[in-house]
Structure formats: structure tokens, C-alpha cells
């Protein structure tokens, strides 16, 4: 996965930027993209473009914020977002209103899947190194009732280990499952 940092609006801030997974998409079909962005990233992006520091942004600032987190939304939809999310007709949106509006795109089911995948990875990664090594793979397979030969373990590692480092990282694990 490519990592990117959020764009700055030109103002300096001592706040640390949360890391974002950036895969820019058009507004059509972006629901899966919205699910990759957590509330801290949204809050940080909102605060960075809130030039007046009054907790409100206009359409231009909203567009800048969404682009900074990897979501390219056409201008015509920005006004619609502000109308839907804002509690008044000021043409501005408050941070809390935006966060509440944005949360409709993230379902508890999506959070559960991610948590389940992380938990499954941790079952295999017994030493907490962030990698599943050969011995951990063999032990975990045995625990779940799959006794594999050394040859089977080697084949499983070979087909799953995309970067050929002899161990399985989280991304390789997810690709193997999905």
C-alpha cells in the first residue's frame, strides 16, 4: 500500500498528521474509500483547512479537505454535502456535523471485519513481530487442526509470501484470505 501524508493548507500547525492510506477515486463508487478513513484523520484534515479556527468550513475548504485525504469529489457534490450535513443554511459546515454526516458511510460491519482479520493475524503472529514466520505458521495450522508437512508449509509460504522475505506480513495475509 502506498502511504501519503495529508496536504497542508499553508498554515503551520504543531499537530501531528495521522497516516492516511491514499487511493484517489472519483465520487462515484467511493463508499469503500470512505471506510478506510478514520475519525481522527477526518478531524485532523478538517482542522487543517479551518483557516479561521472557528470550527466551520465553506465549500472551497471542504473540497480541499476531501482532496487532501484522497477523495476527489466534483464541485456540484460539495454543495450537496454541505446542505445535507449542515444544521443551518449558512453555506458552512461545522466539524461535528461533518463527522456525523461522514459516519453514515462507515458501518459497524466493516469495523468488525477489520477487527476479525487483525485478530486472525495475531493468532498466527504469536511473537507479535508483525510477521508470520515459518515456525509460527506451522504451529498455528496445527492449533486450528491442520497438520501440514514441511513441504506443505513451504508451499503455503511460497504462494503467500509476495515479497519473498521468508515470512508473511499483514498485507500478504489479507491477500491470501481474500
TIGU-610547 format. One record per atom (N, C-alpha, C): residue number from 1; x, y, z. Coordinates in pm, 1 decimal. Layout:
! TIGU-610547
ATOM; k; u; v; w
ATOM; NUM; X; Y; Z
...
//
This chain:
! TIGU-610547
ATOM; k; u; v; w
ATOM; 1; 83.5; -118.0; 0.0
ATOM; 1; 0.0; 0.0; 0.0
ATOM; 1; 87.6; 123.9; 0.0
ATOM; 2; 44.5; 224.3; -69.6
ATOM; 2; 118.4; 349.1; -72.4
ATOM; 2; 75.1; 434.2; 44.2
ATOM; 3; 168.2; 499.0; 107.2
ATOM; 3; 137.4; 589.1; 217.2
ATOM; 3; 150.9; 731.0; 167.4
ATOM; 4; 66.8; 817.6; 216.5
ATOM; 4; 73.7; 958.3; 180.7
ATOM; 4; 40.8; 1038.8; 303.8
ATOM; 5; 90.0; 1158.4; 308.6
ATOM; 5; 55.5; 1245.0; 419.5
ATOM; 5; -48.9; 1341.7; 373.0
ATOM; 6; -124.9; 1392.9; 467.7
ATOM; 6; -229.2; 1486.2; 430.6
ATOM; 6; -166.8; 1617.0; 386.6
ATOM; 7; -234.4; 1684.0; 297.4
ATOM; 7; -184.3; 1810.3; 245.2
ATOM; 7; -211.6; 1921.0; 345.1
ATOM; 8; -125.8; 2015.9; 349.1
ATOM; 8; -140.7; 2129.7; 438.5
ATOM; 8; -206.3; 2244.7; 364.5
ATOM; 9; -279.1; 2325.2; 435.0
ATOM; 9; -345.4; 2438.6; 372.9
ATOM; 9; -256.7; 2561.6; 373.4
ATOM; 10; -132.6; 2545.8; 409.2
ATOM; 10; -42.7; 2658.7; 412.2
ATOM; 10; -24.1; 2712.0; 552.4
ATOM; 11; -112.9; 2679.3; 643.9
ATOM; 11; -97.3; 2724.1; 780.5
ATOM; 11; -11.5; 2624.0; 854.0
ATOM; 12; 64.9; 2672.5; 949.0
ATOM; 12; 150.6; 2579.5; 1021.7
ATOM; 12; 78.4; 2534.6; 1146.2
ATOM; 13; 98.9; 2410.4; 1180.6
ATOM; 13; 33.0; 2353.6; 1296.5
ATOM; 13; 128.8; 2257.1; 1361.7
ATOM; 14; 126.3; 2252.1; 1493.6
ATOM; 14; 214.3; 2159.3; 1562.6
ATOM; 14; 150.1; 2022.7; 1578.9
ATOM; 15; 24.5; 2009.2; 1537.7
ATOM; 15; -43.5; 1879.8; 1548.5
ATOM; 15; 19.1; 1780.7; 1453.0
ATOM; 16; 28.4; 1657.2; 1497.5
ATOM; 16; 83.9; 1552.9; 1412.2
ATOM; 16; -23.1; 1500.7; 1319.1
ATOM; 17; 17.1; 1475.8; 1197.7
ATOM; 17; -75.2; 1425.0; 1097.1
ATOM; 17; -90.2; 1274.9; 1110.4
ATOM; 18; -216.4; 1224.8; 1117.3
ATOM; 18; -234.3; 1080.6; 1115.1
ATOM; 18; -198.3; 1028.2; 977.2
ATOM; 19; -147.6; 906.0; 970.3
ATOM; 19; -113.6; 847.7; 840.8
ATOM; 19; -241.0; 810.7; 767.3
ATOM; 20; -239.1; 833.6; 636.9
ATOM; 20; -354.6; 802.9; 554.0
ATOM; 20; -317.6; 703.6; 446.5
ATOM; 21; -409.3; 616.6; 417.7
ATOM; 21; -393.8; 528.2; 303.7
ATOM; 21; -457.6; 601.4; 188.0
ATOM; 22; -379.7; 634.8; 86.4
ATOM; 22; -432.0; 719.4; -19.5
ATOM; 22; -450.3; 641.0; -148.0
ATOM; 23; -574.4; 631.0; -189.9
ATOM; 23; -608.5; 574.7; -319.7
ATOM; 23; -716.5; 664.5; -375.6
ATOM; 24; -677.0; 764.6; -452.4
ATOM; 24; -771.6; 862.7; -501.7
ATOM; 24; -871.4; 798.5; -596.3
ATOM; 25; -997.2; 832.9; -576.6
ATOM; 25; -1105.5; 782.1; -659.3
ATOM; 25; -1200.6; 895.9; -688.2
ATOM; 26; -1283.8; 878.6; -787.3
ATOM; 26; -1388.2; 977.1; -812.7
ATOM; 26; -1499.8; 956.1; -711.8
ATOM; 27; -1592.9; 1049.9; -706.6
ATOM; 27; -1701.3; 1040.7; -609.4
ATOM; 27; -1788.4; 919.0; -633.2
ATOM; 28; -1803.7; 876.9; -757.7
ATOM; 28; -1887.0; 760.7; -787.8
ATOM; 28; -1816.0; 634.6; -737.7
ATOM; 29; -1883.6; 559.4; -653.8
ATOM; 29; -1827.5; 433.5; -604.3
ATOM; 29; -1719.4; 451.5; -500.0
ATOM; 30; -1727.2; 554.6; -417.5
ATOM; 30; -1623.0; 578.5; -318.9
ATOM; 30; -1656.5; 526.2; -180.1
ATOM; 31; -1767.1; 456.8; -163.8
ATOM; 31; -1805.5; 410.6; -30.0
ATOM; 31; -1694.4; 329.5; 35.1
ATOM; 32; -1628.1; 242.0; -39.2
ATOM; 32; -1520.2; 163.3; 20.4
ATOM; 32; -1403.9; 252.4; 60.7
ATOM; 33; -1377.2; 360.2; -10.5
ATOM; 33; -1271.1; 453.5; 25.1
ATOM; 33; -1304.3; 522.7; 155.8
ATOM; 34; -1431.5; 566.3; 172.3
ATOM; 34; -1471.2; 632.9; 294.7
ATOM; 34; -1445.3; 543.8; 415.7
ATOM; 35; -1464.0; 413.6; 398.6
ATOM; 35; -1449.0; 322.4; 511.0
ATOM; 35; -1303.6; 309.1; 556.6
ATOM; 36; -1208.7; 351.7; 473.5
ATOM; 36; -1067.7; 340.4; 509.2
ATOM; 36; -1019.8; 459.6; 591.1
ATOM; 37; -1101.2; 561.1; 605.1
ATOM; 37; -1061.7; 684.2; 671.3
ATOM; 37; -1123.1; 686.6; 810.1
ATOM; 38; -1039.2; 704.2; 911.6
ATOM; 38; -1095.3; 704.9; 1045.9
ATOM; 38; -1126.9; 847.8; 1091.7
ATOM; 39; -1196.5; 858.3; 1202.8
ATOM; 39; -1242.2; 987.7; 1251.8
ATOM; 39; -1126.7; 1081.4; 1283.8
ATOM; 40; -1015.7; 1030.2; 1335.9
ATOM; 40; -900.6; 1115.8; 1366.1
ATOM; 40; -844.7; 1180.3; 1239.7
ATOM; 41; -840.8; 1104.6; 1130.4
ATOM; 41; -792.6; 1160.3; 1003.4
ATOM; 41; -886.0; 1269.7; 953.6
ATOM; 42; -1015.6; 1246.6; 964.8
ATOM; 42; -1113.1; 1347.6; 923.1
ATOM; 42; -1101.8; 1473.3; 1009.6
ATOM; 43; -1092.1; 1452.6; 1139.1
ATOM; 43; -1082.0; 1565.4; 1233.0
ATOM; 43; -955.8; 1647.0; 1202.8
ATOM; 44; -845.6; 1579.1; 1180.2
ATOM; 44; -718.7; 1647.1; 1150.2
ATOM; 44; -730.4; 1725.9; 1020.1
ATOM; 45; -784.4; 1662.4; 916.2
ATOM; 45; -799.6; 1729.8; 787.1
ATOM; 45; -890.3; 1851.3; 801.2
ATOM; 46; -999.7; 1837.8; 876.3
ATOM; 46; -1092.8; 1949.0; 897.3
ATOM; 46; -1021.6; 2064.3; 966.9
ATOM; 47; -947.0; 2034.6; 1071.7
ATOM; 47; -878.4; 2139.1; 1147.9
ATOM; 47; -770.5; 2208.9; 1065.2
ATOM; 48; -706.7; 2134.2; 976.7
ATOM; 48; -601.6; 2193.3; 892.7
ATOM; 48; -657.9; 2296.3; 794.7
ATOM; 49; -778.9; 2277.0; 746.2
ATOM; 49; -832.6; 2369.7; 647.9
ATOM; 49; -928.8; 2472.7; 709.4
ATOM; 50; -953.9; 2460.8; 835.8
ATOM; 50; -1037.7; 2558.4; 906.2
ATOM; 50; -951.6; 2681.2; 936.4
ATOM; 51; -935.1; 2767.3; 834.8
ATOM; 51; -844.0; 2881.3; 844.4
ATOM; 51; -877.3; 2977.2; 957.9
ATOM; 52; -1005.2; 2999.9; 983.9
ATOM; 52; -1046.8; 3092.2; 1089.1
ATOM; 52; -1042.3; 3027.6; 1227.5
ATOM; 53; -1026.5; 2897.1; 1230.0
ATOM; 53; -1025.6; 2820.1; 1355.6
ATOM; 53; -1154.4; 2842.1; 1434.3
ATOM; 54; -1266.0; 2849.4; 1359.8
ATOM; 54; -1395.5; 2867.9; 1423.6
ATOM; 54; -1481.3; 2741.5; 1419.6
ATOM; 55; -1422.4; 2630.1; 1372.1
ATOM; 55; -1494.8; 2503.8; 1368.8
ATOM; 55; -1590.2; 2491.1; 1252.0
ATOM; 56; -1574.6; 2578.1; 1149.8
ATOM; 56; -1662.1; 2574.9; 1031.8
ATOM; 56; -1577.6; 2587.5; 905.8
ATOM; 57; -1623.9; 2523.6; 797.3
ATOM; 57; -1557.3; 2537.8; 667.9
ATOM; 57; -1661.4; 2563.8; 559.3
ATOM; 58; -1616.3; 2628.6; 451.2
ATOM; 58; -1704.3; 2655.2; 337.9
ATOM; 58; -1681.5; 2549.1; 229.9
ATOM; 59; -1750.3; 2562.9; 117.1
ATOM; 59; -1742.7; 2463.0; 9.9
ATOM; 59; -1601.6; 2447.7; -45.0
ATOM; 60; -1532.0; 2557.9; -64.8
ATOM; 60; -1395.5; 2553.2; -118.2
ATOM; 60; -1302.2; 2478.7; -22.1
ATOM; 61; -1313.6; 2509.4; 105.2
ATOM; 61; -1231.7; 2442.6; 205.7
ATOM; 61; -1267.5; 2294.1; 215.2
ATOM; 62; -1397.2; 2263.1; 203.3
ATOM; 62; -1442.7; 2123.3; 207.3
ATOM; 62; -1378.7; 2045.1; 93.5
ATOM; 63; -1379.4; 2101.8; -25.4
ATOM; 63; -1318.4; 2036.5; -142.0
ATOM; 63; -1170.1; 2010.4; -114.4
ATOM; 64; -1100.2; 2111.2; -63.9
ATOM; 64; -957.4; 2099.0; -32.6
ATOM; 64; -933.6; 1987.4; 69.8
ATOM; 65; -1018.1; 1980.4; 171.0
ATOM; 65; -1002.8; 1878.8; 274.7
ATOM; 65; -1020.2; 1738.5; 216.4
ATOM; 66; -1125.6; 1718.1; 138.1
ATOM; 66; -1151.6; 1585.4; 82.4
ATOM; 66; -1039.6; 1542.8; -12.1
ATOM; 67; -989.7; 1632.9; -92.4
ATOM; 67; -877.6; 1600.4; -181.5
ATOM; 67; -754.5; 1563.1; -99.3
ATOM; 68; -733.8; 1632.4; 13.4
ATOM; 68; -615.6; 1605.1; 96.2
ATOM; 68; -616.9; 1465.0; 157.2
ATOM; 69; -735.9; 1405.9; 171.5
ATOM; 69; -743.1; 1270.1; 225.7
ATOM; 69; -769.3; 1167.1; 116.7
ATOM; 70; -756.8; 1211.2; -9.5
ATOM; 70; -762.2; 1116.6; -120.4
ATOM; 70; -898.0; 1096.4; -183.6
ATOM; 71; -991.7; 1186.1; -158.9
ATOM; 71; -1125.1; 1172.4; -217.1
ATOM; 71; -1150.4; 1291.0; -309.3
ATOM; 72; -1164.0; 1264.5; -438.0
ATOM; 72; -1188.5; 1369.1; -536.0
ATOM; 72; -1337.9; 1377.2; -562.8
ATOM; 73; -1401.8; 1478.7; -506.8
ATOM; 73; -1546.0; 1496.1; -519.8
ATOM; 73; -1572.4; 1615.7; -611.2
ATOM; 74; -1657.5; 1599.9; -712.9
ATOM; 74; -1690.3; 1712.4; -800.6
ATOM; 74; -1752.5; 1827.5; -722.0
ATOM; 75; -1729.1; 1950.9; -771.4
ATOM; 75; -1779.1; 2072.2; -705.5
ATOM; 75; -1928.9; 2065.1; -676.0
ATOM; 76; -2007.8; 2013.7; -772.2
ATOM; 76; -2153.2; 2010.6; -755.6
ATOM; 76; -2194.8; 1925.9; -635.7
ATOM; 77; -2114.7; 1825.3; -601.6
ATOM; 77; -2148.4; 1740.3; -486.6
ATOM; 77; -2106.9; 1803.8; -354.1
ATOM; 78; -2006.4; 1891.0; -358.8
ATOM; 78; -1962.6; 1957.5; -235.6
ATOM; 78; -2078.0; 2037.5; -174.6
ATOM; 79; -2147.6; 2115.1; -258.2
ATOM; 79; -2262.0; 2193.7; -209.0
ATOM; 79; -2369.8; 2103.2; -151.9
ATOM; 80; -2392.6; 1990.7; -216.9
ATOM; 80; -2492.5; 1894.9; -169.0
ATOM; 80; -2451.7; 1839.2; -32.7
ATOM; 81; -2324.1; 1806.9; -17.0
ATOM; 81; -2274.4; 1755.3; 111.4
ATOM; 81; -2299.0; 1858.8; 220.7
ATOM; 82; -2264.7; 1983.6; 192.7
ATOM; 82; -2282.5; 2089.2; 293.3
ATOM; 82; -2430.6; 2105.6; 327.8
ATOM; 83; -2518.7; 2104.2; 227.7
ATOM; 83; -2663.3; 2115.6; 254.6
ATOM; 83; -2712.8; 1999.1; 340.5
ATOM; 84; -2668.2; 1876.7; 307.4
ATOM; 84; -2713.3; 1758.7; 381.7
ATOM; 84; -2659.5; 1755.8; 523.9
ATOM; 85; -2535.4; 1797.1; 540.6
ATOM; 85; -2470.0; 1781.5; 670.0
ATOM; 85; -2490.7; 1899.5; 763.7
ATOM; 86; -2507.4; 2017.3; 707.9
ATOM; 86; -2518.8; 2137.5; 789.9
ATOM; 86; -2654.8; 2146.0; 857.6
ATOM; 87; -2655.6; 2195.0; 978.1
ATOM; 87; -2779.6; 2211.4; 1054.2
ATOM; 87; -2848.3; 2344.3; 1022.0
ATOM; 88; -2778.7; 2432.7; 947.8
ATOM; 88; -2837.7; 2561.0; 910.5
ATOM; 88; -2812.3; 2588.3; 761.7
ATOM; 89; -2857.1; 2699.6; 712.7
ATOM; 89; -2841.6; 2734.6; 571.3
ATOM; 89; -2730.8; 2837.6; 549.7
ATOM; 90; -2626.9; 2834.3; 630.2
ATOM; 90; -2520.5; 2934.2; 622.9
ATOM; 90; -2420.0; 2908.6; 509.7
ATOM; 91; -2424.7; 2790.4; 451.1
ATOM; 91; -2324.6; 2755.6; 349.7
ATOM; 91; -2195.2; 2707.5; 412.7
ATOM; 92; -2197.1; 2692.6; 542.7
ATOM; 92; -2080.7; 2643.6; 617.6
ATOM; 92; -2118.9; 2513.1; 685.6
ATOM; 93; -2018.6; 2433.4; 712.7
ATOM; 93; -2044.5; 2309.5; 785.8
ATOM; 93; -1953.4; 2304.8; 907.6
ATOM; 94; -2012.2; 2269.8; 1021.2
ATOM; 94; -1935.6; 2256.6; 1145.5
ATOM; 94; -1867.9; 2119.8; 1148.4
ATOM; 95; -1758.5; 2112.8; 1221.6
ATOM; 95; -1681.4; 1988.2; 1230.4
ATOM; 95; -1767.7; 1871.2; 1278.0
ATOM; 96; -1842.9; 1889.1; 1383.7
ATOM; 96; -1923.7; 1779.6; 1437.2
ATOM; 96; -2031.7; 1735.6; 1338.6
ATOM; 97; -2090.9; 1831.9; 1266.9
ATOM; 97; -2191.8; 1797.6; 1166.5
ATOM; 97; -2129.0; 1717.1; 1053.1
ATOM; 98; -2009.1; 1757.1; 1012.4
ATOM; 98; -1940.8; 1684.7; 905.9
ATOM; 98; -1906.5; 1542.6; 950.4
ATOM; 99; -1852.6; 1528.5; 1069.9
ATOM; 99; -1816.2; 1395.4; 1120.3
ATOM; 99; -1939.4; 1305.9; 1130.4
ATOM; 100; -2050.8; 1363.1; 1176.6
ATOM; 100; -2175.2; 1285.2; 1186.3
ATOM; 100; -2223.2; 1244.1; 1047.7
ATOM; 101; -2217.3; 1336.7; 951.1
ATOM; 101; -2258.6; 1305.0; 813.8
ATOM; 101; -2169.2; 1196.8; 755.1
ATOM; 102; -2038.7; 1210.1; 773.8
ATOM; 102; -1942.7; 1116.7; 714.5
ATOM; 102; -1955.6; 977.4; 775.6
ATOM; 103; -1994.5; 969.3; 901.7
ATOM; 103; -2003.7; 839.7; 970.5
ATOM; 103; -2109.5; 748.4; 911.0
ATOM; 104; -2204.2; 803.3; 833.1
ATOM; 104; -2305.8; 716.8; 770.4
ATOM; 104; -2244.2; 619.5; 671.7
ATOM; 105; -2124.4; 650.6; 623.2
ATOM; 105; -2060.4; 566.1; 522.7
ATOM; 105; -1976.6; 455.3; 583.5
ATOM; 106; -1963.0; 455.4; 713.3
ATOM; 106; -1884.1; 352.2; 779.7
ATOM; 106; -1977.5; 270.7; 866.6
ATOM; 107; -1990.6; 145.0; 834.7
ATOM; 107; -2083.0; 60.5; 908.0
ATOM; 107; -2008.5; -21.4; 1012.7
ATOM; 108; -2075.4; -58.3; 1121.6
ATOM; 108; -2011.3; -142.9; 1221.9
ATOM; 108; -1961.9; -274.1; 1161.5
ATOM; 109; -2031.8; -324.9; 1061.7
ATOM; 109; -1991.3; -449.7; 998.9
ATOM; 109; -1850.8; -439.9; 940.3
ATOM; 110; -1818.8; -325.1; 878.7
ATOM; 110; -1685.9; -305.4; 822.1
ATOM; 110; -1580.3; -306.1; 931.8
ATOM; 111; -1610.0; -241.6; 1044.6
ATOM; 111; -1517.1; -240.9; 1156.5
ATOM; 111; -1496.0; -382.1; 1209.1
ATOM; 112; -1604.5; -460.7; 1214.7
ATOM; 112; -1595.5; -597.1; 1265.0
ATOM; 112; -1506.0; -683.7; 1175.8
ATOM; 113; -1518.1; -668.2; 1044.7
ATOM; 113; -1436.4; -746.4; 951.9
ATOM; 113; -1289.2; -714.7; 973.2
ATOM; 114; -1256.5; -586.1; 981.1
ATOM; 114; -1117.1; -545.6; 1002.4
ATOM; 114; -1065.4; -601.4; 1135.2
ATOM; 115; -1144.7; -590.7; 1239.9
ATOM; 115; -1103.9; -642.5; 1370.7
ATOM; 115; -1084.1; -793.7; 1365.3
ATOM; 116; -1172.9; -863.9; 1295.4
ATOM; 116; -1159.9; -1009.2; 1282.2
ATOM; 116; -1033.3; -1047.9; 1207.3
ATOM; 117; -1002.3; -973.6; 1100.6
ATOM; 117; -881.2; -1003.1; 1023.0
ATOM; 117; -755.5; -979.2; 1106.4
ATOM; 118; -756.0; -871.2; 1183.3
ATOM; 118; -640.6; -842.9; 1269.9
ATOM; 118; -625.8; -950.2; 1377.5
ATOM; 119; -738.4; -991.5; 1434.3
ATOM; 119; -734.6; -1096.6; 1536.7
ATOM; 119; -683.3; -1227.8; 1478.3
ATOM; 120; -726.4; -1260.2; 1357.1
ATOM; 120; -679.4; -1383.1; 1292.3
ATOM; 120; -529.6; -1375.3; 1268.2
ATOM; 121; -481.6; -1260.0; 1224.3
ATOM; 121; -338.0; -1243.9; 1200.3
ATOM; 121; -260.4; -1262.8; 1331.1
ATOM; 122; -314.4; -1207.3; 1439.8
ATOM; 122; -245.9; -1217.4; 1568.9
ATOM; 122; -241.1; -1360.9; 1620.7
ATOM; 123; -338.1; -1443.9; 1581.2
ATOM; 123; -334.8; -1585.6; 1619.1
ATOM; 123; -210.5; -1650.6; 1559.6
ATOM; 124; -179.1; -1614.3; 1436.3
ATOM; 124; -62.0; -1670.6; 1369.5
ATOM; 124; 67.1; -1603.3; 1415.1
ATOM; 125; 65.0; -1472.0; 1435.0
ATOM; 125; 184.0; -1394.8; 1473.4
ATOM; 125; 201.2; -1399.7; 1625.8
ATOM; 126; 242.9; -1513.0; 1676.1
ATOM; 126; 247.4; -1535.4; 1821.2
ATOM; 126; 350.9; -1450.6; 1893.8
ATOM; 127; 458.0; -1408.8; 1826.1
ATOM; 127; 559.2; -1327.7; 1893.9
ATOM; 127; 534.9; -1178.0; 1878.2
ATOM; 128; 428.2; -1141.0; 1805.9
ATOM; 128; 392.3; -1000.4; 1790.2
ATOM; 128; 489.1; -919.8; 1706.0
ATOM; 129; 564.1; -985.1; 1619.9
ATOM; 129; 665.2; -916.6; 1538.0
ATOM; 129; 606.3; -843.7; 1417.6
ATOM; 130; 480.3; -873.1; 1386.6
ATOM; 130; 420.1; -814.8; 1267.2
ATOM; 130; 437.9; -903.6; 1145.0
ATOM; 131; 495.9; -1019.5; 1166.2
ATOM; 131; 518.0; -1115.8; 1058.6
ATOM; 131; 483.0; -1255.8; 1107.1
ATOM; 132; 437.5; -1338.5; 1014.8
ATOM; 132; 415.0; -1479.4; 1045.5
ATOM; 132; 534.1; -1554.7; 986.7
ATOM; 133; 614.8; -1607.9; 1074.7
ATOM; 133; 732.2; -1682.9; 1030.3
ATOM; 133; 694.7; -1829.3; 1013.6
ATOM; 134; 781.0; -1905.1; 950.4
ATOM; 134; 756.2; -2045.3; 917.8
ATOM; 134; 711.5; -2125.4; 1039.9
ATOM; 135; 783.1; -2111.6; 1150.5
ATOM; 135; 751.2; -2188.5; 1271.2
ATOM; 135; 613.9; -2149.0; 1326.9
ATOM; 136; 580.9; -2018.5; 1321.2
ATOM; 136; 450.8; -1972.4; 1368.4
ATOM; 136; 339.1; -2025.2; 1278.9
ATOM; 137; 362.8; -2026.8; 1149.2
ATOM; 137; 264.0; -2077.6; 1054.9
ATOM; 137; 235.0; -2224.7; 1082.3
ATOM; 138; 340.6; -2301.1; 1102.3
ATOM; 138; 325.2; -2445.2; 1128.8
ATOM; 138; 248.5; -2468.0; 1259.5
ATOM; 139; 286.1; -2395.4; 1364.6
ATOM; 139; 219.7; -2410.2; 1494.9
ATOM; 139; 72.8; -2370.3; 1487.9
ATOM; 140; 44.7; -2256.8; 1422.0
ATOM; 140; -93.2; -2208.7; 1412.9
ATOM; 140; -180.2; -2304.1; 1332.2
ATOM; 141; -125.9; -2358.4; 1225.6
ATOM; 141; -201.9; -2453.3; 1143.9
ATOM; 141; -235.6; -2577.7; 1226.7
ATOM; 142; -141.9; -2618.4; 1309.5
ATOM; 142; -164.2; -2734.5; 1396.1
ATOM; 142; -274.4; -2704.5; 1498.1
ATOM; 143; -270.8; -2583.6; 1555.2
ATOM; 143; -370.0; -2541.7; 1654.9
ATOM; 143; -510.4; -2542.0; 1595.2
ATOM; 144; -523.9; -2501.5; 1469.5
ATOM; 144; -656.6; -2497.5; 1408.1
ATOM; 144; -694.5; -2630.0; 1341.3
ATOM; 145; -614.8; -2733.0; 1368.8
ATOM; 145; -648.6; -2866.8; 1323.1
ATOM; 145; -598.0; -2903.7; 1185.2
ATOM; 146; -506.0; -2826.2; 1131.6
ATOM; 146; -448.3; -2854.0; 1000.3
ATOM; 146; -301.8; -2892.5; 1018.3
ATOM; 147; -275.1; -3020.1; 1032.4
ATOM; 147; -137.5; -3065.4; 1043.7
ATOM; 147; -80.6; -3076.8; 903.0
ATOM; 148; 17.2; -2991.4; 873.4
ATOM; 148; 76.9; -2987.3; 740.9
ATOM; 148; 220.4; -3037.4; 745.5
ATOM; 149; 262.7; -3100.1; 637.3
ATOM; 149; 401.7; -3144.7; 626.6
ATOM; 149; 490.7; -3022.2; 604.0
ATOM; 150; 619.7; -3041.0; 621.6
ATOM; 150; 713.9; -2931.9; 597.6
ATOM; 150; 702.8; -2882.1; 453.7
ATOM; 151; 681.1; -2975.1; 362.5
ATOM; 151; 666.8; -2938.5; 221.1
ATOM; 151; 541.4; -2852.1; 200.7
ATOM; 152; 430.9; -2890.0; 264.7
ATOM; 152; 307.5; -2812.0; 254.8
ATOM; 152; 326.2; -2670.1; 312.0
ATOM; 153; 395.3; -2661.9; 424.6
ATOM; 153; 423.0; -2531.8; 486.3
ATOM; 153; 506.6; -2447.0; 390.9
ATOM; 154; 609.7; -2506.7; 331.3
ATOM; 154; 694.7; -2434.4; 236.2
ATOM; 154; 614.0; -2384.8; 116.3
ATOM; 155; 523.9; -2467.9; 65.6
ATOM; 155; 440.0; -2428.1; -47.7
ATOM; 155; 345.2; -2315.1; -8.8
ATOM; 156; 287.8; -2325.0; 109.1
ATOM; 156; 198.3; -2221.2; 157.8
ATOM; 156; 273.2; -2088.7; 173.2
ATOM; 157; 391.0; -2095.1; 229.9
ATOM; 157; 474.7; -1975.4; 244.1
ATOM; 157; 509.9; -1917.3; 107.1
ATOM; 158; 549.1; -2003.7; 17.2
ATOM; 158; 592.0; -1959.5; -115.3
ATOM; 158; 478.5; -1889.1; -190.9
ATOM; 159; 358.2; -1942.6; -181.4
ATOM; 159; 245.8; -1881.5; -253.7
ATOM; 159; 193.0; -1755.5; -185.5
ATOM; 160; 214.6; -1740.8; -55.9
ATOM; 160; 161.9; -1626.4; 19.1
ATOM; 160; 263.0; -1513.8; 33.1
ATOM; 161; 389.3; -1546.2; 40.7
ATOM; 161; 497.2; -1450.3; 65.7
ATOM; 161; 534.4; -1374.5; -62.9
ATOM; 162; 460.8; -1268.5; -93.1
ATOM; 162; 478.2; -1193.7; -218.5
ATOM; 162; 614.9; -1125.9; -230.1
ATOM; 163; 669.2; -1077.9; -118.3
ATOM; 163; 798.3; -1008.8; -125.9
ATOM; 163; 918.2; -1101.5; -103.0
ATOM; 164; 891.6; -1230.3; -91.8
ATOM; 164; 995.9; -1333.5; -80.1
ATOM; 164; 1097.2; -1307.5; 31.7
ATOM; 165; 1046.2; -1262.7; 146.6
ATOM; 165; 1137.0; -1241.4; 259.8
ATOM; 165; 1134.1; -1357.7; 359.2
ATOM; 166; 1059.6; -1462.4; 325.8
ATOM; 166; 1054.3; -1580.2; 411.1
ATOM; 166; 952.5; -1573.1; 523.1
ATOM; 167; 873.2; -1467.8; 524.3
ATOM; 167; 769.7; -1451.8; 626.1
ATOM; 167; 650.9; -1380.4; 564.3
ATOM; 168; 536.7; -1387.1; 631.4
ATOM; 168; 412.5; -1330.4; 580.2
ATOM; 168; 377.6; -1206.7; 662.0
ATOM; 169; 365.3; -1092.1; 593.5
ATOM; 169; 322.8; -970.9; 664.2
ATOM; 169; 170.9; -961.0; 658.6
ATOM; 170; 115.0; -859.8; 723.9
ATOM; 170; -31.0; -846.5; 733.5
ATOM; 170; -95.9; -834.1; 595.7
ATOM; 171; -39.0; -752.9; 507.5
ATOM; 171; -96.4; -733.8; 373.6
ATOM; 171; -97.8; -865.0; 295.2
ATOM; 172; 9.6; -941.6; 303.8
ATOM; 172; 15.0; -1071.2; 234.1
ATOM; 172; -89.2; -1166.9; 292.9
ATOM; 173; -106.1; -1161.4; 423.0
ATOM; 173; -204.3; -1245.4; 492.2
ATOM; 173; -345.1; -1214.5; 442.6
ATOM; 174; -378.1; -1084.1; 434.7
ATOM; 174; -510.2; -1041.7; 388.9
ATOM; 174; -533.0; -1084.5; 244.5
ATOM; 175; -433.7; -1065.1; 158.4
ATOM; 175; -447.4; -1104.9; 17.4
ATOM; 175; -472.3; -1255.3; 6.1
ATOM; 176; -408.9; -1332.1; 90.6
ATOM; 176; -427.6; -1477.1; 86.9
ATOM; 176; -570.0; -1516.0; 128.9
ATOM; 177; -625.9; -1441.9; 221.4
ATOM; 177; -759.8; -1471.8; 271.0
ATOM; 177; -869.4; -1423.3; 176.5
ATOM; 178; -844.3; -1310.8; 113.7
ATOM; 178; -947.0; -1250.6; 28.5
ATOM; 178; -920.3; -1286.8; -111.2
//
